[in-house]
């Protein structure tokens, strides 16, 4: 039987999507179990990266009454939850390059 072609390795750093991060962190979210299972299946060396725009969107979702089914978090509690995510060694903040503002304006 011929061997199958080798798989292309996935990148070790993946940029988080705000909706995915919200589902991962919010146990009441309908997709929480799916997001958590996907995250737990990732190989060693995997890092979920959070950029500034994702961070802002995620914090906004956590403090929004509708997104949180009528029980939004306070801003300090949202930041505490976010800090808890960053305590996971597989999750990290992705800093923008210092030249980003100049490139964006150009």
Secondary structure, DSSP 4 states (H G I P E B T S, - for coil): -PPPPPPPPPPSEEEPPHHHHHHHH-TTSTTHHHHHHHHHTPPTT-EEEE-HHHHHHHHHHHT-TTTTTT-PPPHHHHHHHHHHHHTSTTEEE-PPPTTHHHHHH-
